[in-house]
Amino acid sequence: MSARSIPPELARYHRQVILPGIGVDGQQRLSGAHALLVGCGALGTVAADALVRAGLGNLTIVDRDIVEHTNLQRQVLFDEADAHAGLPKAQAAAERLARINADVRVHPIVADLNARNVESLMRDARVVIDGTDNFQTRYLLNDACIKHGVPLVYGGVVGTSGMTMTILPTSVPQPAALGRLCDNPTPTIQPTPCLRCLFPEPPPPGSSPTCDTAGVLGPAAGIVACTQAAETIKILLGRSDLVKPQLVEFDLWTNARRALDLAAIDRSSCPCCAQRRFEFLDAPVSDSASLCGSDAVQILAAAQTSIDLTAFAARMARAGHPDFSASRFMARGRVEGHSLSLFADGRAIVKGTTDPNRAKSIYARYVGA
């Protein structure tokens, strides 16, 4: 395909359009698609960068955290200015991505994804990308995607190793063009095992290594996230036939790699995709959670609310905390030796402790019940 045959609005994607599996039709399909990325850290920043450069039409980014200097070793969309300002990751990522490709509509949502909001957040998405750092959210995403028939691209990284798995929760009809290639007018891709088919329950707290205890090698996160981006592109192009029922694992330090074939797994006893029990989606939402690698605790408001951040910062200053300041994203300052970041929906991050009770006490004293 010559550059002259590519529409002017797609010219920047010429090297991608000429790939046999994409073409002009595929690029236009990608430009009209919408993906949800949950978590904008080591995995999410790399995946978002790749998808925006590829010309994804709409990308919603949900992340609850703010940028810190320790993130910069592996979270490629952020810089020192973002960390110094303590910008929310979703917003900092959106601003950076807009400078990469202004044609892509990036929707940053600074929020905690939980059972209260996950279904509304994924309403318009054709695929969900897992960039999270905790098992509770992963199993919640698995529940929501299975319930609503939305593909989920799972990824995880810790230390020097990583793994990926793509979950197709329902039968996927393929485009007519693929049917002609396969000599089948309506080829259909069958569902693949979900997260609970492999691991019926998440591991007990403290039993698995985390980024706090094992660290993270940046290139390992890059490999996982780029694989997730490629799987996402396949799905959005309508090429789910290229998605294999595999759990791919690797360790960059030892150069060990393996792909586990999941095709033969018996899905009939899965509590989620077979028995349709969505235990994580139906569970009560916890009012606090420790944030991986941050020496911080997140507190959720007990009920839906809207806080005037400027007024809150002024009130804190009058109460003897003059370092409090407010932006359109959050109010931030120090209390009792801790950093308190308050968001407009009542959510707060208390940094300098991993004790939920201590964080709740600070929240109740300065924000309210």
C-alpha positions as CSV (number, residue, x, y, z in Angstrom):
1,M,0.0,0.0,0.0
2,S,1.4,3.4,-1.0
3,A,1.2,6.5,1.1
4,R,-0.9,8.1,-1.6
5,S,-3.8,5.6,-1.0
6,I,-4.0,6.4,2.7
7,P,-6.5,9.1,3.7
8,P,-4.8,12.3,4.9
9,E,-6.2,11.9,8.4
10,L,-4.5,8.5,8.8
11,A,-1.2,9.5,7.3
12,R,0.6,9.6,10.6
13,Y,-0.2,5.9,11.0
14,H,1.3,4.9,7.6
15,R,3.7,2.4,9.1
16,Q,0.9,0.7,10.9
17,V,-1.7,0.9,8.2
18,I,0.6,-1.0,5.7
19,L,0.7,-4.0,8.0
20,P,-1.3,-6.8,6.4
21,G,-3.5,-7.3,9.4
22,I,-4.6,-3.7,9.7
23,G,-5.0,-1.6,6.5
24,V,-7.2,1.5,6.2
25,D,-10.3,-0.3,7.4
26,G,-8.6,-1.6,10.5
27,Q,-7.1,1.8,11.3
28,Q,-10.5,3.4,11.0
29,R,-12.0,0.7,13.2
30,L,-9.4,1.4,15.8
31,S,-10.0,5.2,15.6
32,G,-13.6,4.6,16.5
33,A,-13.0,2.3,19.4
34,H,-13.0,2.9,23.2
35,A,-10.9,1.2,25.8
36,L,-10.9,1.5,29.6
37,L,-7.5,1.4,31.4
38,V,-7.7,0.8,35.1
39,G,-4.5,1.8,36.8
40,C,-1.9,4.2,35.4
41,G,1.3,3.0,36.9
42,A,4.1,0.9,35.6
43,L,1.8,-1.1,33.3
44,G,-0.8,1.5,32.6
45,T,1.6,4.3,31.4
46,V,3.3,2.0,28.9
47,A,0.0,0.6,27.6
48,A,-1.6,4.0,27.3
49,D,1.4,5.4,25.5
50,A,1.3,2.5,22.9
51,L,-2.4,2.7,22.3
52,V,-2.5,6.5,21.9
53,R,0.4,6.4,19.4
54,A,-1.5,3.6,17.6
55,G,-4.5,5.8,17.1
56,L,-7.1,4.4,19.5
57,G,-10.1,6.7,19.3
58,N,-11.1,7.0,23.0
59,L,-9.2,6.0,26.1
60,T,-10.6,6.3,29.6
61,I,-8.0,6.2,32.4
62,V,-9.0,5.5,36.0
63,D,-6.4,5.9,38.7
64,R,-6.7,6.9,42.4
65,D,-3.1,7.9,43.1
66,I,-0.8,10.9,42.7
67,V,2.6,11.0,41.0
68,E,5.7,10.5,43.3
69,H,9.4,10.6,42.6
70,T,9.7,6.8,43.2
71,N,7.3,6.2,40.2
72,L,9.6,7.8,37.7
73,Q,11.9,4.7,37.5
74,R,9.2,2.8,35.5
75,Q,6.1,4.9,34.9
76,V,7.0,6.4,31.5
77,L,4.4,9.2,31.1
78,F,5.5,11.2,34.1
79,D,8.4,13.5,34.9
80,E,9.9,15.3,37.9
81,A,7.6,18.3,37.5
82,D,4.6,16.0,37.8
83,A,6.0,14.4,41.0
84,H,7.0,17.8,42.5
85,A,3.4,19.1,41.9
86,G,1.9,15.8,43.2
87,L,-0.5,15.7,40.2
88,P,-3.0,12.9,40.0
89,K,-1.7,10.2,37.7
90,A,-4.7,10.1,35.5
91,Q,-4.6,13.8,34.9
92,A,-0.8,13.9,34.4
93,A,-1.1,11.0,31.9
94,A,-3.9,12.7,30.0
95,E,-1.9,15.9,29.6
96,R,1.2,14.1,28.4
97,L,-0.9,11.9,26.0
98,A,-2.5,15.0,24.5
99,R,0.9,16.2,23.5
100,I,1.6,12.8,21.8
101,N,-1.6,12.5,19.8
102,A,-4.2,15.3,20.0
103,D,-6.6,13.3,17.9
104,V,-7.2,10.7,20.6
105,R,-9.8,11.6,23.2
106,V,-8.3,10.7,26.7
107,H,-10.7,10.8,29.6
108,P,-8.9,11.0,32.9
109,I,-10.9,9.9,36.0
110,V,-9.2,10.5,39.3
111,A,-11.1,8.0,41.4
112,D,-10.9,4.7,43.2
113,L,-12.4,1.9,41.1
114,N,-14.6,-0.2,43.2
115,A,-17.9,-2.2,43.2
116,R,-19.9,1.0,43.4
117,N,-18.6,2.5,40.2
118,V,-17.0,-0.2,38.0
119,E,-20.0,-1.0,35.9
120,S,-20.7,2.6,35.1
121,L,-17.1,3.3,34.3
122,M,-16.9,0.4,31.8
123,R,-20.2,1.1,30.2
124,D,-18.8,2.4,26.8
125,A,-15.7,0.3,26.7
126,R,-15.1,-2.5,24.2
127,V,-12.2,-3.8,26.2
128,V,-10.8,-3.3,29.7
129,I,-7.0,-3.2,30.4
130,D,-5.8,-4.3,33.8
131,G,-3.0,-2.0,35.0
132,T,-3.8,-2.5,38.7
133,D,-1.5,-3.4,41.5
134,N,-3.7,-5.5,43.8
135,F,-5.7,-8.7,43.6
136,Q,-8.9,-7.3,45.0
137,T,-9.3,-4.9,42.0
138,R,-8.3,-7.6,39.5
139,Y,-10.9,-10.0,40.8
140,L,-13.5,-7.2,40.7
141,L,-12.6,-6.4,37.1
142,N,-12.9,-10.1,36.3
143,D,-16.4,-10.2,37.8
144,A,-17.6,-7.1,35.9
145,C,-16.1,-8.1,32.6
146,I,-17.6,-11.6,32.8
147,K,-21.0,-10.2,33.8
148,H,-21.1,-7.8,30.9
149,G,-19.3,-9.8,28.3
150,V,-16.4,-7.3,27.9
151,P,-12.9,-8.7,27.1
152,L,-10.3,-8.2,29.9
153,V,-6.5,-8.0,29.2
154,Y,-4.8,-9.0,32.4
155,G,-1.2,-8.2,33.3
156,G,1.0,-8.4,36.3
157,V,4.6,-7.7,37.1
158,V,6.7,-7.9,40.3
159,G,10.5,-8.1,40.6
160,T,11.9,-9.1,37.3
161,S,9.0,-11.3,36.2
162,G,5.6,-10.7,34.6
163,M,2.6,-12.5,33.2
164,T,-0.3,-11.7,30.8
165,M,-3.6,-13.4,29.9
166,T,-6.4,-12.2,27.8
167,I,-9.9,-13.2,28.8
168,L,-12.7,-13.4,26.2
169,P,-15.9,-13.8,28.3
170,T,-18.3,-14.6,25.5
171,S,-18.4,-16.1,22.1
172,V,-17.0,-13.4,19.6
173,P,-18.4,-13.4,16.0
174,Q,-15.7,-12.3,13.6
175,P,-15.9,-10.0,10.6
176,A,-17.1,-11.3,7.3
177,A,-13.7,-10.8,5.7
178,L,-12.2,-13.3,8.2
179,G,-15.0,-15.7,7.4
180,R,-14.0,-15.7,3.7
181,L,-10.4,-16.4,4.7
182,C,-11.5,-19.2,6.9
183,D,-14.0,-20.6,4.4
184,N,-16.7,-20.1,7.1
185,P,-19.2,-17.3,6.7
186,T,-19.7,-16.7,10.5
187,P,-16.5,-17.8,12.4
188,T,-16.9,-17.6,16.1
189,I,-14.2,-17.5,18.8
190,Q,-15.2,-19.4,21.9
191,P,-14.8,-18.0,25.5
192,T,-11.5,-18.4,27.2
193,P,-10.9,-19.2,30.9
194,C,-11.2,-16.3,33.3
195,L,-9.1,-15.4,36.2
196,R,-11.1,-17.5,38.7
197,C,-10.9,-20.5,36.4
198,L,-7.2,-20.5,37.2
199,F,-7.1,-19.0,40.6
200,P,-10.6,-19.4,42.3
201,E,-9.6,-17.2,45.2
202,P,-7.0,-14.4,45.6
203,P,-4.0,-15.2,47.7
204,P,-4.2,-14.3,51.4
205,P,-2.8,-10.9,52.3
206,G,0.9,-11.0,52.8
207,S,1.4,-14.3,51.0
208,S,2.6,-12.9,47.7
209,P,5.5,-10.6,46.8
210,T,4.5,-7.0,46.0
211,C,6.4,-4.0,44.5
212,D,7.1,-3.0,48.1
213,T,8.8,-6.2,49.1
214,A,10.3,-7.4,45.7
215,G,10.7,-4.2,43.7
216,V,10.0,-3.8,40.0
217,L,12.3,-3.9,37.0
218,G,11.1,-1.2,34.5
219,P,11.8,-3.3,31.3
220,A,9.7,-6.2,32.8
221,A,6.7,-3.9,33.2
222,G,7.3,-2.6,29.6
223,I,7.1,-6.1,28.1
224,V,3.9,-6.9,29.9
225,A,2.3,-3.6,29.0
226,C,3.3,-3.7,25.4
227,T,1.8,-7.2,25.2
228,Q,-1.4,-5.9,26.7
229,A,-1.5,-3.1,24.2
230,A,-1.0,-5.6,21.3
231,E,-3.8,-7.8,22.6
232,T,-6.1,-4.8,23.0
233,I,-5.4,-3.8,19.4
234,K,-6.3,-7.3,18.1
235,I,-9.6,-7.2,20.0
236,L,-10.5,-3.7,18.8
237,L,-9.7,-4.7,15.2
238,G,-12.1,-7.6,15.4
239,R,-9.3,-10.1,15.3
240,S,-10.1,-12.1,18.5
241,D,-9.0,-15.2,16.5
242,L,-5.4,-14.0,17.2
243,V,-6.0,-14.1,20.9
244,K,-4.8,-17.4,22.3
245,P,-6.1,-19.1,25.6
246,Q,-2.7,-18.8,27.2
247,L,-1.1,-17.6,30.4
248,V,2.3,-16.2,29.3
249,E,5.0,-15.9,31.9
250,F,8.6,-14.7,31.8
251,D,11.5,-13.6,34.0
252,L,13.9,-11.1,32.4
253,W,16.7,-11.8,34.8
254,T,17.0,-15.5,34.0
255,N,15.5,-15.2,30.5
256,A,13.0,-17.9,31.4
257,R,9.8,-17.9,29.3
258,R,6.8,-20.2,29.1
259,A,3.3,-20.1,27.7
260,L,0.7,-22.3,29.5
261,D,-2.1,-23.6,27.2
262,L,-5.4,-23.0,28.9
263,A,-7.6,-24.5,26.2
264,A,-8.1,-27.7,28.1
265,I,-9.1,-26.1,31.4
266,D,-12.5,-27.3,32.7
267,R,-14.5,-24.1,33.1
268,S,-17.6,-25.8,34.4
269,S,-16.8,-25.4,38.1
270,C,-15.7,-21.8,37.9
271,P,-17.6,-19.7,40.4
272,C,-17.6,-16.7,38.1
273,C,-17.9,-17.5,34.4
274,A,-19.7,-20.9,34.9
275,Q,-21.8,-20.4,38.0
276,R,-22.3,-16.6,37.4
277,R,-21.5,-15.7,41.0
278,F,-20.0,-12.2,41.1
279,E,-18.8,-12.2,44.7
280,F,-16.3,-9.4,44.4
281,L,-18.7,-7.2,42.5
282,D,-21.4,-7.8,45.1
283,A,-19.2,-7.4,48.1
284,P,-19.4,-4.3,50.4
285,V,-16.9,-1.6,49.5
286,S,-14.1,-1.2,52.0
287,D,-13.7,2.3,53.4
288,S,-9.9,2.0,53.5
289,A,-7.0,0.4,51.5
290,S,-3.2,0.5,51.7
291,L,-1.6,1.7,48.5
292,C,1.1,-0.5,47.0
293,G,4.6,1.0,47.3
294,S,3.4,4.3,48.7
295,D,3.5,4.1,52.5
296,A,-0.1,5.5,52.4
297,V,-3.7,4.6,53.1
298,Q,-6.7,5.6,51.0
299,I,-9.9,6.5,52.8
300,L,-13.3,6.6,51.0
301,A,-16.2,8.8,51.9
302,A,-19.0,7.0,53.6
303,A,-21.5,8.5,51.2
304,Q,-21.5,10.3,47.9
305,T,-20.4,13.9,48.4
306,S,-18.9,16.9,46.8
307,I,-16.2,19.0,48.6
308,D,-15.3,22.6,47.9
309,L,-11.5,22.1,47.9
310,T,-10.6,25.8,48.0
311,A,-12.9,26.3,51.0
312,F,-11.4,23.2,52.7
313,A,-7.8,24.5,52.2
314,A,-8.8,27.9,53.6
315,R,-10.4,26.3,56.6
316,M,-7.3,24.2,57.3
317,A,-5.1,27.4,57.0
318,R,-7.3,29.2,59.5
319,A,-7.0,26.2,61.8
320,G,-3.2,26.5,61.9
321,H,-2.1,24.5,58.8
322,P,-1.0,27.3,56.4
323,D,0.8,24.9,54.0
324,F,-2.6,23.6,52.7
325,S,-3.3,24.5,49.1
326,A,-6.0,23.6,46.6
327,S,-6.0,22.9,42.9
328,R,-8.9,21.8,40.6
329,F,-7.8,18.2,41.4
330,M,-7.3,18.2,45.2
331,A,-6.4,20.0,48.4
332,R,-3.1,19.0,49.9
333,G,-1.1,19.7,53.1
334,R,0.5,18.3,56.2
335,V,-1.2,17.3,59.5
336,E,0.3,15.5,62.5
337,G,3.4,14.5,60.5
338,H,1.4,13.1,57.6
339,S,0.6,14.3,54.1
340,L,-3.2,14.6,53.5
341,S,-4.5,14.7,50.0
342,L,-8.3,15.3,49.7
343,F,-10.3,14.9,46.5
344,A,-13.6,16.5,45.6
345,D,-15.5,13.2,46.0
346,G,-14.4,13.0,49.6
347,R,-11.7,10.4,49.0
348,A,-8.4,11.1,50.7
349,I,-4.9,9.7,50.7
350,V,-3.0,9.8,54.0
351,K,0.7,9.4,53.4
352,G,3.2,8.4,56.0
353,T,1.3,5.4,57.5
354,T,0.1,2.0,56.6
355,D,-2.2,1.8,59.5
356,P,-5.8,2.1,58.4
357,N,-7.0,3.1,61.9
358,R,-4.4,5.9,62.0
359,A,-5.5,7.1,58.6
360,K,-9.2,7.0,59.5
361,S,-8.5,9.0,62.7
362,I,-6.8,11.7,60.7
363,Y,-9.6,11.7,58.1
364,A,-12.3,12.0,60.8
365,R,-10.5,14.8,62.6
366,Y,-9.8,17.0,59.6
367,V,-12.3,16.0,56.9
368,G,-15.3,14.7,58.9
369,A,-17.1,11.4,59.4
